[in-house]
Amino acid sequence: MSKTVLSPIIAGTMNWGVWDKNLSQKEMESMIHICLENKITTFDHADIYGSYTTEATFGKAFASSAIAREKMQLISKCGIQLISENRTNSIKHYNYSKDYIIWSVENSLKNLQTDFLDVLLLHRPSPLMQADEIAEAVLKLKTEGKIIDFGLSNFTPSQTELIRQKTEVSFNQIQFSATHHEAMLDGSLDYMQIHSIRPMSWNPLGTVFREDIEQTRRLKKVLVKLVEKYGLGSDTILLSWVLQHPAKVIPIAGTVNIARIQSLIKAVELQLEKEDWFAIWAESMGEDVP
């Protein structure tokens, strides 16, 4: 059971840096304030974001913001080794050795200018990961107060069980949305409910606004009716769809659009009628539920 209380919607920072929006330190500082003002107090990082640069820019923005550390929660991930001018890797791979996990967390703490992470996640499963070694690293980091909670990202139930046998797993960050709903059918969300593991959802809006295919056209058609019915935007309705799953999924929103950020929390308050929830699922599948 996690000790950390996260905000009902998490701010994803993957696109804040040079990979996309290329926000300056001052712009990141402003974005942090805007998120907090709109009840989004949790920020999702990974060491690799911005080719290993985004955490440091965020850390400088946080330091200059004068925001008290207890006002926010910081998540970071480690394990993926990218080919980057900032690393010596010759091929993309994973590293979950005890020494590397500990070094990576300490490096993230330095970059984020904080003494601890609220949550550390292993970014993606590796065939070579050794659960005992991972557990040793997690124990040391928790004992030293450098992480509060530990979890996984993109792990299947069997991969999660492998790690959970050796150390407590409190979170698993997975892909889950109206267009990518396999997690509620393949046992992933069931498993998390059974073991009190809180799911986070990356890309919670799916491909509705990114792809023009039959599936997204069907969804947009039903969303037009729901927007009129509830008086809220399509993105808010899609987030509400994710939030209504009984596994208590926490969506990670990557937007830096201020108007969208201001509307995100409305998804938490919105309760879709059951038939509307199933209408979204049915249109995603292109057929009635089984």
Order of alpha helices (4+ residues) and beta strands (2+ residues): beta-alpha-beta-alpha-alpha-beta-beta-beta-alpha-beta-alpha-beta-alpha-beta-alpha-beta-alpha-alpha-beta-alpha-alpha-alpha
